[in-house]
Amino acid sequence: MRLLRAFAAAALAVLALTGCSTATAQRAVPSLPRTERDRDDLIDAAQQVLVDRCLAGRGLTLPNASAPRDHSASAPQDHSASAPQDRRLQGALFGRGRPELSVTLATGYTVTAHTDGCLAAAERDLYGDQRLWFRTRVVVNNLRAEAQQRMKRDPDYRAATARWTRCVTPAHGARPGRPDPAVSTRCARESGLTRLRARLEPALLARVRAERHGQLTTYRQLRTRALRRAADLYAERTVQVTLKKGSDPS
């Protein structure tokens, strides 16, 4: 995950457009952003703030992405000193040792994560339960992949895929690793693969989502908690800035 301060600052400004109160210490509960994109941005920005705080507590900071390093020939870099620092930063951010969390998906892939880094600490603050959030998020984010995996096992889909393969394979020679896009598109249409995919994938995705209803519900609940925490964090930071500027908190 790339954590950029410039993005965090911009995303925290989202709530300023939704009418939240910032002038008093006894602040009103800020309203949440209206669009899913803005809500994602707010959570990401709050996570960045929490990660920065955690790293600062360990005497570390993320490099400023907007200030590239000088690699000119006239200013040689001392990489011997930066390498240990980079490793320390990576460990503090993502955790060290063997991952404590692991989820094996229906597709066969295994996703892992640590519980001891600043990113994990930020997720605990936002979602309340990092382990539950990790398991739920990984499953929910791969629902379409699970549906596609089931589609590949469908007999009609397998037959259409075989027809597509014969179509893109030259009369004399092996099937190219990357068929010409125009040929691939034509063969997908002529083999019925395009039509079949358009029919099967939505139906299978709906079935997978129904089977994962409990995890989808948990995902929404945890995400709502994170949104509320992110909004509170924004309000806290805004009041702090206001007080620093000399506003009367009474």
Stockholm file with secondary structure:
# STOCKHOLM 1.0

chainA/1-250         MRLLRAFAAAALAVLALTGCSTATAQRAVPSLPRTERDRDDLIDAAQQVLVDRCLAGRGLTLPNASAPRDHSASAPQDHSASAPQDRRLQGALFGRGRPELSVTLATGYTVTAHTDGCLAAAERDLYGDQRLWFRTRVVVNNLRAEAQQRMKRDPDYRAATARWTRCVTPAHGARPGRPDPAVSTRCARESGLTRLRARLEPALLARVRAERHGQLTTYRQLRTRALRRAADLYAERTVQVTLKKGSDPS
#=GR chainA/1-250 SS CCCCHHHHHHHHGGGGGTTCCCSSSSCCCCCCCSSHHHHHHHHHHHHHHHHHHHHHHTTCCCCCTTSCCCCCTTSCCCHHHHHHHHHHHHHHHHCCSSCSEEEECTTSCEEEECSSSHHHHHHHHHHSCHHHHHHHHHHHHTHHHHHHHHHHHCHHHHHHHHHHHHHHSCSSSCCCSSCCHHHHHHHHHHTTHHHHHHHHHHHHHHHHHHHTHHHHHHHHHHHHHHHHHHHHHHHHHHHHHHHHTTCCCC
#=GC SS_cons         CCCCHHHHHHHHGGGGGTTCCCSSSSCCCCCCCSSHHHHHHHHHHHHHHHHHHHHHHTTCCCCCTTSCCCCCTTSCCCHHHHHHHHHHHHHHHHCCSSCSEEEECTTSCEEEECSSSHHHHHHHHHHSCHHHHHHHHHHHHTHHHHHHHHHHHCHHHHHHHHHHHHHHSCSSSCCCSSCCHHHHHHHHHHTTHHHHHHHHHHHHHHHHHHHTHHHHHHHHHHHHHHHHHHHHHHHHHHHHHHHHTTCCCC
//
